[in-house]
Amino acid sequence: MPRLDLTASSVDLTRTICDIPSVSGEETVLADAIFEAVSALGHLEVFRDGDTIVARTHLGRAQRVVIAGHIDTVPINANVPTRDVEEDGTAYLWGRGTVDMKAGVAVQLKLAAELAAPRVDLTWMWYDHEEVDADLNGLTRLARTRPDLFAGDFAILGEPSNGQVEGGCNGNLRALVRTQGVRSHSARAWIGENAIHKAAPVLTRLAEYRPREVEVEGLVYREGLNAVRISGGVAGNVIPDLCEVEVNYRFAPSRSGAEAEQHVRDVFAGFDVEITDLAVGARPGLDAPLAQEFVAAVGAEPRPKYGWTDVARFSAMGVPAVNYGPGDPHLAHHDQERVPLAQIEDVERGLRAWLTAP
């Protein structure tokens, strides 16, 4: 079993954990290494649930902060092992997971080992299955079996944010918009009804749709409604009787799940609409005193998070949460995924300064 040296630098620790493949569903080797490493730290109480590891301090502080990161990645595509590269004078670590989000996990592991007496009590979470269906997510399972572990006054997700603070996140909805027809031989098309042709108005509505920009607690979230998949057809000589357009709606955190669903149904009024996935967003949470102290300490200007992250999970449990981690989110899942070494160090420095401030 690979072993983690938590005395190594956060950059070297990033290299090590990125070189341990942990595609969603295959996190056990890395989870074993993390569990062994943090279990040796006498100042932490450690729990394990599947491939999710939680470690907590019990210092009797007046406030508790939860700091979490997922240990899985999307599939590898010839981008492991990692390597050092330079681009326009900037040093990067290249490879799968460097951005999303093992650099953030490395920083968390480094600080978990070294901060035995932080200014607040800390709960560290390293969890599995974030990159796949929400039902498989380690935090989903943990919220069901040990909801008490989520208790806190503030939470930080180490998701890539270019070393800046991204508050809250957009909600995410997926739906199937269906059209139906009647099968017939394509040589006698007038006998049937072409379901694919009937989908043309669906695509027209999407092409003409103008997404909103919505200000929520001082941050402006950009929405989006897009076709992401279309399927239909039976054979090369058959008029199709069914067509499905899958649409993805990213909506501002000021909208509830019910409001988002109603909006999609209104846009596609007259069509058969099935909602297949729905995750509400999270408000910025920057009005919490701890959040304001954190933003000031790391010297960041808060920005909105356009993608959905697990900050929404904490927000739903009454814990304000933000995203703060090294790496450009535009490079998450990219085959040229790479993180500036300086960002890893900056995020470690920022978190350390805030957590140890008098």
BALOBA-1460 file (C-alpha; in Angstrom, 3 decimals):
// residues 358
<rec num="1" residu="m" x="0.000" y="0.000" z="0.000"/>
<rec num="2" residu="p" x="1.374" y="3.451" z="-0.876"/>
<rec num="3" residu="r" x="2.134" y="5.621" z="2.140"/>
<rec num="4" residu="l" x="1.704" y="9.360" z="2.492"/>
<rec num="5" residu="d" x="4.413" y="11.475" z="4.092"/>
<rec num="6" residu="l" x="2.505" y="14.342" z="5.676"/>
<rec num="7" residu="t" x="5.794" y="16.095" z="6.494"/>
<rec num="8" residu="a" x="6.391" y="16.612" z="2.752"/>
<rec num="9" residu="s" x="5.491" y="19.907" z="1.110"/>
<rec num="10" residu="s" x="1.951" y="20.338" z="-0.158"/>
<rec num="11" residu="v" x="3.346" y="20.365" z="-3.713"/>
<rec num="12" residu="d" x="5.131" y="17.044" z="-3.220"/>
<rec num="13" residu="l" x="2.084" y="15.631" z="-1.487"/>
<rec num="14" residu="t" x="-0.008" y="16.645" z="-4.512"/>
<rec num="15" residu="r" x="2.371" y="14.707" z="-6.775"/>
<rec num="16" residu="t" x="2.095" y="11.636" z="-4.568"/>
<rec num="17" residu="i" x="-1.688" y="11.484" z="-4.338"/>
<rec num="18" residu="c" x="-2.183" y="12.332" z="-8.020"/>
<rec num="19" residu="d" x="0.051" y="9.385" z="-8.899"/>
<rec num="20" residu="i" x="-2.276" y="7.083" z="-6.949"/>
<rec num="21" residu="p" x="-5.127" y="6.510" z="-9.439"/>
<rec num="22" residu="s" x="-8.539" y="7.027" z="-7.825"/>
<rec num="23" residu="v" x="-11.134" y="7.234" z="-10.580"/>
<rec num="24" residu="s" x="-14.652" y="7.242" z="-9.123"/>
<rec num="25" residu="g" x="-15.359" y="3.754" z="-7.818"/>
<rec num="26" residu="e" x="-11.645" y="2.984" z="-7.452"/>
<rec num="27" residu="e" x="-10.745" y="5.201" z="-4.488"/>
<rec num="28" residu="t" x="-9.910" y="2.475" z="-1.950"/>
<rec num="29" residu="v" x="-6.119" y="2.515" z="-2.358"/>
<rec num="30" residu="l" x="-5.930" y="6.270" z="-1.849"/>
<rec num="31" residu="a" x="-8.526" y="6.148" z="0.944"/>
<rec num="32" residu="d" x="-6.436" y="3.473" z="2.702"/>
<rec num="33" residu="a" x="-3.339" y="5.682" z="2.467"/>
<rec num="34" residu="i" x="-5.177" y="8.723" z="3.828"/>
<rec num="35" residu="f" x="-6.738" y="6.723" z="6.644"/>
<rec num="36" residu="e" x="-3.387" y="5.282" z="7.688"/>
<rec num="37" residu="a" x="-1.690" y="8.694" z="7.589"/>
<rec num="38" residu="v" x="-4.267" y="10.635" z="9.607"/>
<rec num="39" residu="s" x="-4.868" y="7.802" z="12.069"/>
<rec num="40" residu="a" x="-1.284" y="8.313" z="13.230"/>
<rec num="41" residu="l" x="-2.051" y="11.905" z="14.261"/>
<rec num="42" residu="g" x="-2.781" y="11.916" z="17.969"/>
<rec num="43" residu="h" x="-4.649" y="15.242" z="17.980"/>
<rec num="44" residu="l" x="-7.384" y="13.947" z="15.646"/>
<rec num="45" residu="e" x="-10.355" y="11.656" z="16.201"/>
<rec num="46" residu="v" x="-10.695" y="9.624" z="12.997"/>
<rec num="47" residu="f" x="-13.722" y="7.888" z="11.444"/>
<rec num="48" residu="r" x="-14.078" y="5.911" z="8.235"/>
<rec num="49" residu="d" x="-17.229" y="5.153" z="6.275"/>
<rec num="50" residu="g" x="-16.442" y="3.213" z="3.122"/>
<rec num="51" residu="d" x="-13.856" y="5.321" z="1.310"/>
<rec num="52" residu="t" x="-14.764" y="8.507" z="3.165"/>
<rec num="53" residu="i" x="-12.486" y="9.571" z="6.019"/>
<rec num="54" residu="v" x="-13.356" y="12.170" z="8.663"/>
<rec num="55" residu="a" x="-10.893" y="13.550" z="11.228"/>
<rec num="56" residu="r" x="-11.829" y="15.993" z="14.005"/>
<rec num="57" residu="t" x="-10.189" y="18.072" z="16.706"/>
<rec num="58" residu="h" x="-11.828" y="18.404" z="20.122"/>
<rec num="59" residu="l" x="-10.256" y="21.493" z="21.648"/>
<rec num="60" residu="g" x="-13.365" y="23.033" z="23.141"/>
<rec num="61" residu="r" x="-13.232" y="26.014" z="20.796"/>
<rec num="62" residu="a" x="-16.303" y="28.225" z="20.509"/>
<rec num="63" residu="q" x="-16.639" y="27.559" z="16.773"/>
<rec num="64" residu="r" x="-16.089" y="24.651" z="14.392"/>
<rec num="65" residu="v" x="-15.094" y="24.776" z="10.723"/>
<rec num="66" residu="v" x="-15.541" y="21.863" z="8.293"/>
<rec num="67" residu="i" x="-12.955" y="21.592" z="5.491"/>
<rec num="68" residu="a" x="-13.690" y="18.973" z="2.836"/>
<rec num="69" residu="g" x="-12.377" y="17.608" z="-0.425"/>
<rec num="70" residu="h" x="-13.188" y="14.686" z="-2.704"/>
<rec num="71" residu="i" x="-10.511" y="12.132" z="-3.510"/>
<rec num="72" residu="d" x="-11.901" y="10.735" z="-6.766"/>
<rec num="73" residu="t" x="-11.221" y="11.900" z="-10.304"/>
<rec num="74" residu="v" x="-12.788" y="11.516" z="-13.709"/>
<rec num="75" residu="p" x="-11.224" y="8.774" z="-15.885"/>
<rec num="76" residu="i" x="-7.518" y="8.965" z="-16.688"/>
<rec num="77" residu="n" x="-6.557" y="9.603" z="-20.309"/>
<rec num="78" residu="a" x="-2.788" y="9.092" z="-20.538"/>
<rec num="79" residu="n" x="-2.278" y="11.894" z="-17.996"/>
<rec num="80" residu="v" x="-0.875" y="9.928" z="-15.052"/>
<rec num="81" residu="p" x="1.824" y="9.903" z="-13.756"/>
<rec num="82" residu="t" x="2.174" y="13.617" z="-13.147"/>
<rec num="83" residu="r" x="5.021" y="15.698" z="-14.487"/>
<rec num="84" residu="d" x="6.406" y="19.179" z="-13.974"/>
<rec num="85" residu="v" x="5.928" y="21.580" z="-16.880"/>
<rec num="86" residu="e" x="6.605" y="25.251" z="-17.506"/>
<rec num="87" residu="e" x="4.435" y="27.558" z="-19.553"/>
<rec num="88" residu="d" x="5.052" y="31.275" z="-20.080"/>
<rec num="89" residu="g" x="7.405" y="31.306" z="-17.121"/>
<rec num="90" residu="t" x="4.921" y="29.629" z="-14.737"/>
<rec num="91" residu="a" x="5.724" y="26.272" z="-13.134"/>
<rec num="92" residu="y" x="2.868" y="23.754" z="-13.192"/>
<rec num="93" residu="l" x="2.177" y="20.231" z="-12.040"/>
<rec num="94" residu="w" x="0.455" y="18.460" z="-14.937"/>
<rec num="95" residu="g" x="-1.794" y="15.415" z="-14.707"/>
<rec num="96" residu="r" x="-5.206" y="14.038" z="-13.863"/>
<rec num="97" residu="g" x="-6.509" y="15.301" z="-10.550"/>
<rec num="98" residu="t" x="-4.024" y="18.148" z="-10.151"/>
<rec num="99" residu="v" x="-6.865" y="20.665" z="-10.493"/>
<rec num="100" residu="d" x="-9.943" y="18.656" z="-9.565"/>
<rec num="101" residu="m" x="-9.089" y="18.397" z="-6.776"/>
<rec num="102" residu="k" x="-6.087" y="16.621" z="-5.353"/>
<rec num="103" residu="a" x="-4.036" y="19.793" z="-4.911"/>
<rec num="104" residu="g" x="-6.760" y="20.980" z="-2.557"/>
<rec num="105" residu="v" x="-6.786" y="17.594" z="-0.798"/>
<rec num="106" residu="a" x="-3.001" y="17.748" z="-0.393"/>
<rec num="107" residu="v" x="-3.217" y="21.162" z="1.268"/>
<rec num="108" residu="q" x="-5.899" y="19.846" z="3.608"/>
<rec num="109" residu="l" x="-3.842" y="16.785" z="4.566"/>
<rec num="110" residu="k" x="-0.756" y="18.926" z="5.190"/>
<rec num="111" residu="l" x="-2.661" y="21.306" z="7.468"/>
<rec num="112" residu="a" x="-4.575" y="18.515" z="9.221"/>
<rec num="113" residu="a" x="-1.231" y="17.025" z="10.239"/>
<rec num="114" residu="e" x="0.391" y="20.268" z="11.369"/>
<rec num="115" residu="l" x="-2.385" y="22.307" z="12.970"/>
<rec num="116" residu="a" x="-2.792" y="20.623" z="16.335"/>
<rec num="117" residu="a" x="-4.077" y="23.787" z="18.037"/>
<rec num="118" residu="p" x="-5.986" y="25.936" z="15.501"/>
<rec num="119" residu="r" x="-8.132" y="28.925" z="16.501"/>
<rec num="120" residu="v" x="-11.318" y="26.932" z="15.811"/>
<rec num="121" residu="d" x="-12.153" y="23.261" z="16.102"/>
<rec num="122" residu="l" x="-11.764" y="21.540" z="12.753"/>
<rec num="123" residu="t" x="-13.515" y="18.710" z="10.966"/>
<rec num="124" residu="w" x="-11.605" y="17.408" z="7.952"/>
<rec num="125" residu="m" x="-13.500" y="15.343" z="5.366"/>
<rec num="126" residu="w" x="-12.016" y="13.405" z="2.445"/>
<rec num="127" residu="y" x="-14.754" y="11.670" z="0.474"/>
<rec num="128" residu="d" x="-15.397" y="9.396" z="-2.486"/>
<rec num="129" residu="h" x="-17.650" y="9.334" z="-5.565"/>
<rec num="130" residu="e" x="-18.069" y="13.086" z="-6.074"/>
<rec num="131" residu="e" x="-17.677" y="12.883" z="-9.858"/>
<rec num="132" residu="v" x="-20.643" y="10.546" z="-10.388"/>
<rec num="133" residu="d" x="-24.319" y="10.338" z="-9.412"/>
<rec num="134" residu="a" x="-25.200" y="12.159" z="-6.200"/>
<rec num="135" residu="d" x="-26.650" y="8.951" z="-4.739"/>
<rec num="136" residu="l" x="-23.131" y="7.465" z="-4.724"/>
<rec num="137" residu="n" x="-21.439" y="10.526" z="-3.225"/>
<rec num="138" residu="g" x="-19.643" y="9.751" z="0.045"/>
<rec num="139" residu="l" x="-21.206" y="12.828" z="1.654"/>
<rec num="140" residu="t" x="-24.683" y="11.580" z="0.723"/>
<rec num="141" residu="r" x="-23.947" y="8.356" z="2.554"/>
<rec num="142" residu="l" x="-22.350" y="10.136" z="5.503"/>
<rec num="143" residu="a" x="-25.255" y="12.552" z="5.857"/>
<rec num="144" residu="r" x="-27.529" y="9.543" z="6.202"/>
<rec num="145" residu="t" x="-25.392" y="7.570" z="8.665"/>
<rec num="146" residu="r" x="-23.585" y="10.309" z="10.624"/>
<rec num="147" residu="p" x="-25.258" y="13.707" z="10.126"/>
<rec num="148" residu="d" x="-23.639" y="14.900" z="13.365"/>
<rec num="149" residu="l" x="-20.265" y="14.982" z="11.605"/>
<rec num="150" residu="f" x="-21.470" y="17.894" z="9.460"/>
<rec num="151" residu="a" x="-21.999" y="20.152" z="12.457"/>
<rec num="152" residu="g" x="-20.133" y="23.436" z="12.033"/>
<rec num="153" residu="d" x="-20.371" y="27.201" z="11.850"/>
<rec num="154" residu="f" x="-18.720" y="27.443" z="8.431"/>
<rec num="155" residu="a" x="-17.464" y="25.060" z="5.719"/>
<rec num="156" residu="i" x="-14.804" y="25.264" z="3.018"/>
<rec num="157" residu="l" x="-14.713" y="22.990" z="-0.045"/>
<rec num="158" residu="g" x="-11.285" y="22.714" z="-1.665"/>
<rec num="159" residu="e" x="-12.755" y="22.830" z="-5.167"/>
<rec num="160" residu="p" x="-10.554" y="24.600" z="-7.740"/>
<rec num="161" residu="s" x="-11.150" y="28.351" z="-7.642"/>
<rec num="162" residu="n" x="-7.818" y="29.763" z="-8.847"/>
<rec num="163" residu="g" x="-6.939" y="30.359" z="-5.219"/>
<rec num="164" residu="q" x="-9.860" y="32.772" z="-4.883"/>
<rec num="165" residu="v" x="-13.041" y="32.472" z="-2.827"/>
<rec num="166" residu="e" x="-16.131" y="31.397" z="-4.770"/>
<rec num="167" residu="g" x="-19.335" y="31.741" z="-2.803"/>
<rec num="168" residu="g" x="-22.254" y="29.337" z="-3.068"/>
<rec num="169" residu="c" x="-23.007" y="27.662" z="-6.382"/>
<rec num="170" residu="n" x="-25.604" y="27.412" z="-9.123"/>
<rec num="171" residu="g" x="-28.244" y="24.723" z="-9.030"/>
<rec num="172" residu="n" x="-28.278" y="21.944" z="-11.611"/>
<rec num="173" residu="l" x="-31.277" y="20.357" z="-13.321"/>
<rec num="174" residu="r" x="-31.428" y="17.768" z="-16.084"/>
<rec num="175" residu="a" x="-34.552" y="16.918" z="-18.017"/>
<rec num="176" residu="l" x="-35.700" y="14.894" z="-21.031"/>
<rec num="177" residu="v" x="-37.967" y="16.657" z="-23.496"/>
<rec num="178" residu="r" x="-39.756" y="14.027" z="-25.587"/>
<rec num="179" residu="t" x="-41.593" y="14.084" z="-28.870"/>
<rec num="180" residu="q" x="-43.596" y="11.134" z="-30.168"/>
<rec num="181" residu="g" x="-44.651" y="10.085" z="-33.604"/>
<rec num="182" residu="v" x="-45.764" y="7.064" z="-35.598"/>
<rec num="183" residu="r" x="-43.407" y="4.553" z="-37.205"/>
<rec num="184" residu="s" x="-43.628" y="3.823" z="-40.883"/>
<rec num="185" residu="h" x="-41.420" y="2.798" z="-43.789"/>
<rec num="186" residu="s" x="-39.311" y="5.778" z="-44.865"/>
<rec num="187" residu="a" x="-40.388" y="5.160" z="-48.481"/>
<rec num="188" residu="r" x="-43.951" y="5.937" z="-47.337"/>
<rec num="189" residu="a" x="-43.149" y="8.660" z="-44.835"/>
<rec num="190" residu="w" x="-46.598" y="10.252" z="-45.218"/>
<rec num="191" residu="i" x="-48.107" y="7.272" z="-43.416"/>
<rec num="192" residu="g" x="-46.053" y="7.938" z="-40.262"/>
<rec num="193" residu="e" x="-45.198" y="10.949" z="-38.072"/>
<rec num="194" residu="n" x="-41.536" y="11.834" z="-37.657"/>
<rec num="195" residu="a" x="-40.716" y="12.349" z="-33.975"/>
<rec num="196" residu="i" x="-37.311" y="13.840" z="-34.791"/>
<rec num="197" residu="h" x="-38.876" y="16.501" z="-36.985"/>
<rec num="198" residu="k" x="-41.265" y="17.308" z="-34.173"/>
<rec num="199" residu="a" x="-38.258" y="18.117" z="-31.970"/>
<rec num="200" residu="a" x="-37.311" y="21.091" z="-34.149"/>
<rec num="201" residu="p" x="-39.328" y="23.566" z="-32.002"/>
<rec num="202" residu="v" x="-37.498" y="22.279" z="-28.909"/>
<rec num="203" residu="l" x="-34.155" y="23.190" z="-30.464"/>
<rec num="204" residu="t" x="-35.529" y="26.518" z="-31.674"/>
<rec num="205" residu="r" x="-36.635" y="27.442" z="-28.157"/>
<rec num="206" residu="l" x="-33.192" y="26.552" z="-26.846"/>
<rec num="207" residu="a" x="-31.425" y="28.546" z="-29.564"/>
<rec num="208" residu="e" x="-33.578" y="31.593" z="-28.835"/>
<rec num="209" residu="y" x="-33.351" y="31.269" z="-25.045"/>
<rec num="210" residu="r" x="-31.596" y="34.143" z="-23.278"/>
<rec num="211" residu="p" x="-30.216" y="33.089" z="-19.882"/>
<rec num="212" residu="r" x="-30.396" y="35.396" z="-16.894"/>
<rec num="213" residu="e" x="-27.643" y="36.980" z="-14.865"/>
<rec num="214" residu="v" x="-28.893" y="37.106" z="-11.294"/>
<rec num="215" residu="e" x="-27.385" y="39.004" z="-8.382"/>
<rec num="216" residu="v" x="-27.575" y="37.087" z="-5.118"/>
<rec num="217" residu="e" x="-26.141" y="38.721" z="-2.015"/>
<rec num="218" residu="g" x="-23.724" y="40.795" z="-4.057"/>
<rec num="219" residu="l" x="-22.519" y="38.044" z="-6.424"/>
<rec num="220" residu="v" x="-23.783" y="37.735" z="-10.008"/>
<rec num="221" residu="y" x="-24.579" y="34.165" z="-11.109"/>
<rec num="222" residu="r" x="-24.883" y="33.299" z="-14.803"/>
<rec num="223" residu="e" x="-27.579" y="30.812" z="-15.716"/>
<rec num="224" residu="g" x="-27.706" y="28.514" z="-18.735"/>
<rec num="225" residu="l" x="-30.199" y="26.238" z="-20.491"/>
<rec num="226" residu="n" x="-28.683" y="23.961" z="-23.112"/>
<rec num="227" residu="a" x="-29.237" y="20.768" z="-25.059"/>
<rec num="228" residu="v" x="-26.558" y="18.273" z="-24.047"/>
<rec num="229" residu="r" x="-27.758" y="15.146" z="-25.862"/>
<rec num="230" residu="i" x="-30.316" y="14.159" z="-28.480"/>
<rec num="231" residu="s" x="-31.417" y="10.647" z="-29.361"/>
<rec num="232" residu="g" x="-33.935" y="9.114" z="-31.702"/>
<rec num="233" residu="g" x="-34.246" y="6.802" z="-34.641"/>
<rec num="234" residu="v" x="-34.897" y="3.121" z="-35.235"/>
<rec num="235" residu="a" x="-33.211" y="2.185" z="-38.509"/>
<rec num="236" residu="g" x="-32.079" y="3.777" z="-41.743"/>
<rec num="237" residu="n" x="-35.411" y="3.025" z="-43.438"/>
<rec num="238" residu="v" x="-37.845" y="3.683" z="-40.567"/>
<rec num="239" residu="i" x="-39.618" y="6.907" z="-39.650"/>
<rec num="240" residu="p" x="-38.849" y="7.319" z="-35.906"/>
<rec num="241" residu="d" x="-41.662" y="7.343" z="-33.367"/>
<rec num="242" residu="l" x="-39.633" y="8.814" z="-30.458"/>
<rec num="243" residu="c" x="-37.061" y="11.556" z="-29.976"/>
<rec num="244" residu="e" x="-35.531" y="12.727" z="-26.692"/>
<rec num="245" residu="v" x="-33.623" y="15.957" z="-26.156"/>
<rec num="246" residu="e" x="-31.720" y="16.045" z="-22.870"/>
<rec num="247" residu="v" x="-31.413" y="19.566" z="-21.500"/>
<rec num="248" residu="n" x="-29.279" y="20.912" z="-18.678"/>
<rec num="249" residu="y" x="-30.394" y="23.947" z="-16.694"/>
<rec num="250" residu="r" x="-27.931" y="25.777" z="-14.444"/>
<rec num="251" residu="f" x="-29.889" y="28.160" z="-12.248"/>
<rec num="252" residu="a" x="-29.036" y="30.866" z="-9.734"/>
<rec num="253" residu="p" x="-29.166" y="29.883" z="-6.054"/>
<rec num="254" residu="s" x="-32.025" y="32.330" z="-5.488"/>
<rec num="255" residu="r" x="-34.305" y="29.822" z="-7.265"/>
<rec num="256" residu="s" x="-35.716" y="26.843" z="-5.423"/>
<rec num="257" residu="g" x="-35.800" y="23.417" z="-6.993"/>
<rec num="258" residu="a" x="-39.554" y="23.724" z="-7.568"/>
<rec num="259" residu="e" x="-39.107" y="27.094" z="-9.265"/>
<rec num="260" residu="a" x="-36.359" y="25.724" z="-11.501"/>
<rec num="261" residu="e" x="-38.508" y="22.771" z="-12.511"/>
<rec num="262" residu="q" x="-41.459" y="25.034" z="-13.271"/>
<rec num="263" residu="h" x="-39.269" y="27.302" z="-15.383"/>
<rec num="264" residu="v" x="-38.105" y="24.381" z="-17.540"/>
<rec num="265" residu="r" x="-41.678" y="23.141" z="-17.928"/>
<rec num="266" residu="d" x="-42.775" y="26.650" z="-18.945"/>
<rec num="267" residu="v" x="-40.011" y="26.933" z="-21.568"/>
<rec num="268" residu="f" x="-41.088" y="23.593" z="-23.074"/>
<rec num="269" residu="a" x="-44.819" y="24.016" z="-22.628"/>
<rec num="270" residu="g" x="-46.710" y="21.608" z="-24.857"/>
<rec num="271" residu="f" x="-43.998" y="18.944" z="-24.723"/>
<rec num="272" residu="d" x="-43.573" y="15.865" z="-22.544"/>
<rec num="273" residu="v" x="-40.934" y="16.864" z="-19.937"/>
<rec num="274" residu="e" x="-39.367" y="14.450" z="-17.442"/>
<rec num="275" residu="i" x="-37.062" y="15.839" z="-14.754"/>
<rec num="276" residu="t" x="-34.256" y="13.302" z="-14.334"/>
<rec num="277" residu="d" x="-31.927" y="15.055" z="-11.883"/>
<rec num="278" residu="l" x="-32.218" y="18.100" z="-9.648"/>
<rec num="279" residu="a" x="-29.747" y="19.611" z="-7.196"/>
<rec num="280" residu="v" x="-30.483" y="23.027" z="-5.727"/>
<rec num="281" residu="g" x="-27.739" y="25.604" z="-5.469"/>
<rec num="282" residu="a" x="-26.290" y="27.329" z="-2.434"/>
<rec num="283" residu="r" x="-26.476" y="30.992" z="-1.524"/>
<rec num="284" residu="p" x="-23.060" y="32.646" z="-1.088"/>
<rec num="285" residu="g" x="-23.029" y="32.354" z="2.706"/>
<rec num="286" residu="l" x="-20.614" y="35.264" z="2.919"/>
<rec num="287" residu="d" x="-22.660" y="37.115" z="5.512"/>
<rec num="288" residu="a" x="-21.568" y="34.638" z="8.205"/>
<rec num="289" residu="p" x="-19.003" y="36.270" z="10.535"/>
<rec num="290" residu="l" x="-16.523" y="33.420" z="10.073"/>
<rec num="291" residu="a" x="-16.867" y="33.723" z="6.304"/>
<rec num="292" residu="q" x="-16.090" y="37.432" z="6.430"/>
<rec num="293" residu="e" x="-13.057" y="36.816" z="8.622"/>
<rec num="294" residu="f" x="-11.881" y="34.117" z="6.247"/>
<rec num="295" residu="v" x="-12.231" y="36.280" z="3.123"/>
<rec num="296" residu="a" x="-10.345" y="39.111" z="4.800"/>
<rec num="297" residu="a" x="-7.586" y="36.800" z="6.038"/>
<rec num="298" residu="v" x="-6.857" y="35.255" z="2.629"/>
<rec num="299" residu="g" x="-7.138" y="38.597" z="0.858"/>
<rec num="300" residu="a" x="-9.648" y="37.394" z="-1.707"/>
<rec num="301" residu="e" x="-12.434" y="39.120" z="-3.601"/>
<rec num="302" residu="p" x="-15.419" y="36.753" z="-3.556"/>
<rec num="303" residu="r" x="-16.759" y="35.483" z="-6.859"/>
<rec num="304" residu="p" x="-19.767" y="33.316" z="-7.776"/>
<rec num="305" residu="k" x="-19.400" y="29.580" z="-8.424"/>
<rec num="306" residu="y" x="-21.126" y="28.730" z="-11.699"/>
<rec num="307" residu="g" x="-20.882" y="24.955" z="-11.396"/>
<rec num="308" residu="w" x="-22.618" y="22.854" z="-8.723"/>
<rec num="309" residu="t" x="-20.438" y="21.721" z="-5.835"/>
<rec num="310" residu="d" x="-20.987" y="20.138" z="-2.453"/>
<rec num="311" residu="v" x="-21.206" y="23.561" z="-0.823"/>
<rec num="312" residu="a" x="-24.902" y="23.099" z="-1.612"/>
<rec num="313" residu="r" x="-24.992" y="20.047" z="0.599"/>
<rec num="314" residu="f" x="-23.616" y="22.002" z="3.557"/>
<rec num="315" residu="s" x="-25.875" y="24.964" z="2.854"/>
<rec num="316" residu="a" x="-28.921" y="22.681" z="2.928"/>
<rec num="317" residu="m" x="-27.810" y="21.496" z="6.379"/>
<rec num="318" residu="g" x="-27.600" y="25.064" z="7.649"/>
<rec num="319" residu="v" x="-23.810" y="25.449" z="7.340"/>
<rec num="320" residu="p" x="-22.667" y="28.401" z="5.168"/>
<rec num="321" residu="a" x="-19.981" y="27.226" z="2.767"/>
<rec num="322" residu="v" x="-17.562" y="28.532" z="0.129"/>
<rec num="323" residu="n" x="-15.193" y="27.068" z="-2.456"/>
<rec num="324" residu="y" x="-11.469" y="27.773" z="-2.009"/>
<rec num="325" residu="g" x="-8.769" y="25.757" z="-3.693"/>
<rec num="326" residu="p" x="-5.846" y="25.821" z="-6.134"/>
<rec num="327" residu="g" x="-6.375" y="25.265" z="-9.842"/>
<rec num="328" residu="d" x="-8.261" y="26.824" z="-12.724"/>
<rec num="329" residu="p" x="-11.787" y="25.352" z="-12.861"/>
<rec num="330" residu="h" x="-11.676" y="25.669" z="-16.667"/>
<rec num="331" residu="l" x="-9.029" y="22.916" z="-16.633"/>
<rec num="332" residu="a" x="-11.013" y="20.537" z="-14.438"/>
<rec num="333" residu="h" x="-11.544" y="17.253" z="-16.361"/>
<rec num="334" residu="h" x="-9.359" y="18.610" z="-19.192"/>
<rec num="335" residu="d" x="-6.751" y="16.273" z="-20.657"/>
<rec num="336" residu="q" x="-4.189" y="19.067" z="-20.112"/>
<rec num="337" residu="e" x="-5.194" y="19.489" z="-16.466"/>
<rec num="338" residu="r" x="-2.418" y="21.324" z="-14.611"/>
<rec num="339" residu="v" x="-2.098" y="23.464" z="-11.502"/>
<rec num="340" residu="p" x="0.378" y="26.289" z="-10.831"/>
<rec num="341" residu="l" x="2.726" y="25.262" z="-8.035"/>
<rec num="342" residu="a" x="2.496" y="28.750" z="-6.569"/>
<rec num="343" residu="q" x="-1.286" y="28.428" z="-6.182"/>
<rec num="344" residu="i" x="-0.926" y="25.284" z="-4.090"/>
<rec num="345" residu="e" x="1.475" y="27.133" z="-1.804"/>
<rec num="346" residu="d" x="-0.715" y="30.264" z="-1.711"/>
<rec num="347" residu="v" x="-3.825" y="28.344" z="-0.688"/>
<rec num="348" residu="e" x="-1.900" y="26.526" z="2.031"/>
<rec num="349" residu="r" x="-0.503" y="29.842" z="3.247"/>
<rec num="350" residu="g" x="-3.937" y="31.495" z="3.264"/>
<rec num="351" residu="l" x="-5.662" y="28.691" z="5.152"/>
<rec num="352" residu="r" x="-2.811" y="28.370" z="7.613"/>
<rec num="353" residu="a" x="-2.769" y="32.103" z="8.360"/>
<rec num="354" residu="w" x="-6.519" y="32.182" z="8.988"/>
<rec num="355" residu="l" x="-6.613" y="29.019" z="11.092"/>
<rec num="356" residu="t" x="-3.712" y="30.101" z="13.296"/>
<rec num="357" residu="a" x="-4.524" y="33.801" z="13.669"/>
<rec num="358" residu="p" x="-4.764" y="34.916" z="17.317"/>
